[in-house]
Amino acid sequence: MGVEAVTNQKHVPVMLDRIVDLLAPALADGGVMVDCTTGHGGHTEAVLDRIPGSRVIGIDRDTYALGIAGERLARFGDRWTGVHAVYDEILDVVAAQGLDEVQAVLFDLGVSSMQLDQRERGFAYAEDAPLDMRMDATRGKTAADVLNTYSAGELTRILRDYGEEKFAKKIAYAIVNRREKVPFTTSGPLVELLYAEIPAPARRTGGHPAKRTFQALRMEVNDELGALRTALPDSLEAVGVGGRVVVESYHSLEDRMTKRAFAEATKLDVPPDLPFVPPEAEPSFRLLTRGAEQANPQEIEENPRAASVRLRAVERTKPRTKPAKSTPGATR
């Protein structure tokens, strides 16, 4: 599928209006945002359209996605800069652009609909396709590598932890037994195995029986939680006073990591019986959302992907005590 064809497709970002509303106060005076998951550029386009004077540095590990975003966003000229990197390199990316800080950071986590639509990427289970699943197709292990080399214990762990699969152990041992005869190369045999190993009553609820296993493999191949574990505190370090960090999660583990990072950043660390709070004890951030916000029923009906979204945001209220760390030149 060509770039023009993909660009013309309607991939609707989830909770777009709410996200722009959260970002606008930080970007209203010509601020810079880092879009850590640029994808096909939907969030960035809305920000650049609706917030005059704003600029965006768009990060993505997927070179194909950056090409699509580049065509879509070309009309904004130098207000958009695309960078091939993973979001745990955010501080290096900011430093490489000659900036000490930015005014906003956005994460829209998970796999994009554009990646699901590309059969050869192996993210979808609807048809037989190569078991790749790398968001950065230029490096790293594939889903086939994971299936053919991980021990039964390791497979059980990722299926249980990342896919929340009840039958993780049963599936893992079936994978090991099957690969001793024929290695996994495409998704079809894996889907067949999952239908065979997951009991019929369980297959009738919770969506497609392959959904959880494919999610787990994708998260393992791309080390999504490992990258996020670094990226969240670094994104907080990257923003100046009034700067905002906004995170959309679609997986409970991602949302829990975000919740913990934001709770730590907004924690008031004084004795509960202290009659007043010294200025130096005030937290560096404040919460902008009450818990995790969710999409409304109308949006979920129009875009089923929105059903699982959890949105959280914070704003920096105190200056950083040290400059953002960086190792310029480390980005690709």
C-alpha positions in Angstrom: 0.0 0.0 0.0 1.5 3.4 -1.0 2.0 6.4 1.2 -0.7 8.4 -0.6 -3.3 5.6 -0.1 -2.5 5.2 3.6 -2.5 9.0 4.2 -6.0 9.2 2.6 -7.4 6.6 4.9 -9.5 7.7 7.9 -7.5 6.7 11.0 -9.3 8.6 13.8 -7.2 9.4 16.9 -8.9 8.5 20.2 -10.2 11.3 22.4 -8.6 13.8 20.1 -10.6 16.9 21.2 -9.8 16.2 24.9 -6.1 15.8 24.2 -5.9 19.0 22.3 -7.7 20.8 25.1 -5.2 19.4 27.6 -2.2 20.4 25.5 -3.4 23.9 24.4 -2.5 25.9 27.5 1.1 24.7 27.4 1.5 25.3 23.7 -0.5 28.6 23.3 2.6 30.8 23.3 4.6 29.0 20.6 5.5 26.0 22.6 7.2 22.8 21.5 5.6 19.4 21.9 7.2 16.0 21.5 4.8 13.5 20.0 6.4 10.3 21.2 4.2 8.0 19.1 3.7 10.0 15.9 2.2 7.1 13.8 0.4 8.6 10.8 0.4 12.1 12.4 -3.2 12.5 13.5 -2.6 14.0 16.9 0.2 16.2 15.6 -1.9 17.5 12.7 -4.7 18.5 15.1 -2.2 20.3 17.4 -0.6 22.2 14.6 -4.0 23.1 13.0 -5.7 24.2 16.2 -2.8 25.8 18.2 -1.2 28.6 16.2 2.6 29.0 16.6 3.0 25.5 18.2 5.8 23.2 17.0 6.0 19.4 17.2 9.0 17.0 17.3 7.6 13.7 16.1 9.2 10.5 17.3 8.5 7.1 15.9 10.5 3.9 15.7 8.6 3.0 12.5 10.3 4.5 9.5 7.3 3.8 7.3 5.1 5.7 9.7 7.4 8.6 9.6 7.3 8.7 5.9 3.5 8.9 5.9 3.5 11.5 8.7 6.0 13.5 6.7 3.8 13.7 3.7 0.7 14.4 5.8 2.4 17.2 7.7 4.5 18.8 4.9 2.1 21.7 4.7 3.3 22.9 8.2 6.9 23.3 7.0 9.4 23.6 9.8 6.7 23.5 12.5 7.1 19.7 12.4 10.3 17.7 12.7 10.3 13.9 12.4 12.9 11.8 14.2 13.5 8.1 13.9 13.8 7.0 17.5 12.1 5.1 20.4 10.4 7.2 23.0 12.8 6.2 25.7 15.3 8.4 23.9 13.2 11.5 24.4 15.9 13.5 26.3 18.4 12.8 23.6 16.0 13.9 20.9 15.2 17.1 22.7 18.9 17.9 23.2 19.7 17.1 19.6 17.1 19.7 18.6 19.1 22.3 20.6 16.4 22.6 23.3 16.8 22.6 27.1 13.1 21.8 27.6 9.8 21.4 25.8 6.3 22.5 26.8 4.4 19.3 26.2 4.8 15.5 25.7 2.2 13.2 24.3 2.1 9.4 24.3 -0.5 7.4 22.4 0.6 3.9 23.3 0.1 0.5 21.6 -0.1 -0.5 17.9 -1.7 1.8 15.4 -4.5 0.9 13.0 -2.1 1.7 10.1 0.3 -1.1 11.3 -2.6 -3.5 11.8 -3.6 -2.8 8.2 -0.2 -3.8 6.8 -0.4 -7.6 6.3 3.3 -8.1 5.9 4.0 -6.6 9.4 2.3 -9.6 11.1 0.4 -7.6 13.8 -3.0 -8.8 12.8 -4.4 -12.4 13.2 -7.2 -12.1 10.7 -5.1 -13.7 7.9 -1.9 -15.7 7.5 1.1 -13.4 7.4 4.8 -13.4 8.4 5.3 -13.4 12.2 7.3 -10.1 12.4 5.5 -7.6 14.7 8.5 -5.2 14.9 7.5 -1.6 15.0 11.1 -0.8 13.8 11.5 -3.2 10.9 15.2 -2.3 10.7 16.4 -4.1 13.8 15.6 -6.6 16.6 14.0 -10.0 17.1 10.7 -10.9 15.4 7.6 -12.7 16.9 8.8 -15.8 15.1 12.1 -15.6 16.9 10.3 -15.4 20.2 8.0 -18.3 19.5 10.9 -20.5 18.2 13.5 -19.7 20.9 11.9 -18.8 24.2 11.5 -21.5 26.8 8.1 -22.6 27.9 8.5 -20.7 31.1 9.4 -17.5 29.3 6.5 -17.9 26.9 4.2 -18.5 29.9 5.4 -15.3 31.5 4.8 -13.0 28.5 1.5 -14.5 27.7 0.3 -14.2 31.3 1.8 -10.7 32.1 1.4 -8.9 28.7 -1.6 -10.7 27.3 -3.4 -11.5 30.6 -4.1 -14.9 29.0 -5.7 -17.5 31.4 -4.3 -20.4 29.5 -0.8 -19.1 29.2 1.0 -22.2 30.4 -1.1 -24.6 28.3 -0.5 -22.5 25.2 3.3 -22.1 25.9 3.8 -25.8 26.1 1.8 -26.4 23.0 4.0 -23.9 21.2 7.2 -25.6 22.3 5.8 -29.1 21.2 4.7 -27.8 17.8 8.0 -25.9 17.0 10.0 -29.1 17.6 8.3 -30.5 14.5 7.9 -27.3 12.4 9.2 -23.8 13.4 6.7 -20.9 13.4 7.0 -18.6 10.4 3.5 -17.2 9.7 0.5 -16.4 11.9 -1.9 -19.0 10.5 -0.5 -22.1 12.3 -0.3 -20.0 15.6 -4.0 -19.0 15.3 -4.9 -22.7 14.6 -2.9 -23.7 17.7 -4.7 -21.1 19.9 -8.1 -22.4 18.7 -7.1 -25.9 19.6 -5.7 -25.0 23.1 -8.2 -22.5 24.3 -11.4 -24.3 25.5 -14.6 -23.6 23.5 -16.4 -21.8 26.4 -13.5 -19.4 26.7 -13.4 -18.8 23.0 -17.0 -17.6 23.0 -16.2 -14.6 25.3 -13.5 -11.9 25.3 -13.1 -11.4 21.6 -10.9 -13.4 19.2 -8.9 -16.2 21.0 -5.7 -14.9 19.3 -6.1 -11.4 20.6 -4.3 -11.8 23.9 -1.4 -13.9 22.5 -0.7 -11.5 19.6 -0.8 -8.5 22.0 1.7 -10.2 24.3 4.1 -11.1 21.5 4.0 -7.5 20.1 4.8 -6.1 23.5 7.7 -8.5 24.0 9.1 -8.0 20.5 9.1 -4.2 20.9 10.0 -4.1 24.6 7.1 -1.7 25.0 7.0 -1.7 28.8 10.7 -1.5 29.2 10.8 1.6 26.9 7.9 3.1 28.8 9.5 2.5 32.1 12.4 4.8 31.1 10.3 7.2 28.9 7.8 8.3 31.6 10.2 9.8 34.1 12.3 11.2 31.3 9.2 12.9 29.8 8.5 14.5 33.1 12.1 15.7 33.2 11.8 17.1 29.7 9.1 19.7 30.4 9.5 23.1 31.9 7.2 25.0 34.2 3.6 24.9 32.8 4.6 22.0 30.7 2.2 19.0 30.3 2.6 15.3 29.8 -0.4 13.5 28.4 -0.6 9.7 28.1 -3.2 7.5 26.4 -2.9 3.8 27.4 -4.8 0.8 26.1 -3.3 -1.9 28.4 -3.7 -2.2 32.1 0.1 -2.6 32.7 0.8 0.6 30.8 -1.9 2.5 32.7 -0.6 1.3 36.0 3.0 2.4 35.1 1.6 5.8 34.1 -0.5 6.1 37.3 2.5 5.3 39.5 4.8 7.7 37.7 2.3 10.5 38.0 1.5 9.7 41.6 5.1 9.9 42.5 5.5 13.3 40.7 2.5 14.8 42.4 3.1 13.4 45.9 3.2 15.8 48.8 6.0 14.5 51.0 5.4 16.1 54.4 4.1 14.8 57.7 0.2 14.6 57.7 0.0 16.8 60.9 2.2 19.6 59.5 0.1 22.8 59.9 1.5 24.3 56.6 3.3 23.1 53.6 6.7 24.8 53.0 7.2 25.9 49.4 10.2 23.6 48.9 8.0 20.6 49.9 5.3 21.3 47.3 5.3 18.6 44.6 6.7 19.5 41.2 3.6 18.5 39.3 -0.2 18.6 39.6 -2.7 16.2 38.2 -4.9 17.5 35.3 -7.2 14.5 35.2 -9.3 12.9 38.0 -8.1 9.3 37.8 -8.1 7.9 34.3 -10.5 9.5 31.9 -12.3 7.3 29.3 -13.9 7.9 26.0 -17.6 8.6 26.0 -20.2 6.1 24.7 -20.7 7.9 21.4 -17.0 7.8 20.6 -16.7 4.1 21.5 -19.7 3.3 19.2 -18.0 5.1 16.4 -14.5 3.8 17.1 -14.4 0.5 19.1 -10.7 1.0 19.7 -11.6 3.8 22.2 -13.3 1.3 24.6 -10.1 0.4 26.4 -8.4 3.8 26.4 -7.3 5.4 29.7 -6.1 9.0 29.6 -4.0 10.7 32.3 -2.2 14.1 32.3 0.0 16.2 34.6 1.4 19.7 34.6 4.8 20.9 36.0 4.4 23.5 38.6 7.9 24.0 39.9 11.2 24.5 38.0 13.5 21.6 37.5 16.3 21.3 40.0 18.7 20.1 37.3 18.9 20.4 33.5 17.5 17.4 31.6 20.1 14.7 31.1 21.1 13.9 27.6 23.7 12.2 25.4 23.4 14.2 22.1 24.0 12.1 19.0 22.5 9.0 20.4 19.4 9.1 18.3 19.2 7.4 15.0 
